[in-house]
Amino acid sequence: MINLEQLNFHHLFYFWRVARRGHLTHAALELHVSQSALSAQIRQLESWLGDDLFAREGRRLVLTDTGQLVLSYAENIFGLGQEMLGRLQGQSQGMTRLRVGSVATLSRNYQENWIRPLLADSSVVLTLESGLLEGLLARLVQHQLDVVLANETVPADPERPLHCRFLGSQAISVVGPASHWKMHSLRVPDDLEGLDIALPGQRHALRAQFDALCASASVTPRLRAEVDDMAMLRLIARDSGWLTVLPEVVVQDELRTGSLVTVGQSPQLQEHFYAITTPHRHRIDIVERLLLLSPENPAATEGFRRA
């Protein structure tokens, strides 16, 4: 029978570093140990576990099924260790470090609205990252991020338990330059037939909604651009002269100044926002309070600042 007291966490740490590198020599250089010593320690761990952790394919080491399972736990063990050190370092400096990831298709204005209560807090240090959802979730599971903001939910997966909290929704609008559309109102999607239009890219959650809506009405706008990055879509909406389908928060400044106007909406087009965390994460008070707020609720934001 295997006992926890017998587990050598030093050997487990070495395995974790080799598994992440996929190469014994590279890991040995990083750890400042000889390749033979590193190999011997991993063999001891395999002997204790009673199963191989790696299979060799050419010069690379490939994880076995047991190795994949052990790695998933090692990621949590040492990821939490890294998180602990980061928290302790921040506390020693009187700071709270908050690491936020957001999917690349999410509006930067929405992100700023979400973190806005923190911008005036001198005790908070923010790290903001952007990327594909899967990559961000991998960093979240490894405790390298505290929360991930997304515009799509995460399917339940017992191998990767995550908490997905609904933050709110917003209508998706068709906007256009005020110089041409200020006095116009369009039915969406019925009046979009043949009109020049810029759309979110295929990876964006709302693109499938829009395409399905047009297909159901047998309407085909003239696609001029499809753009994954919301910041670029904002520039196209501002400078192209085409109609653009996007969340109004993306162009909130242009709508406020009147250079763009909303020319149509459909209740069937909605973007949903989620905050994704791990169930085992260290509770951070400011995150817990942010998760209770909606960026569209100024009163709630004022309450945060007074808290």
Buried (B, 14 or more C-beta within 10 A) or exposed (E): EEEEEEEEEEBBBBBBBBBBBBEBEBBBEEBEBEEEEBBEBBBBBBEBBEEBBBEEEEEEBEBBEBBEBBBEEBBBEBBBEEBEEBBEEBEEEEBBBBBBBBBBBBBBBBBEBBBBBBEEBEEBBEEBBBBEBEEBBBBBBBBBBBBBBBBBBBEEEEEBEBBBEEBBBBBBBBBBBBEEBEEEEBEBBEBBEEBBBBBBBEBBBBBEBBEEBBEEBEBEBEEBBBBBBBEEBBEBBBEBBBBBBBBBBBBBEBBEEEBBBBBBBBEBBBBBBBBBBBEEBEEBEBBEBBBEBBBBEEEBBEBBEEE
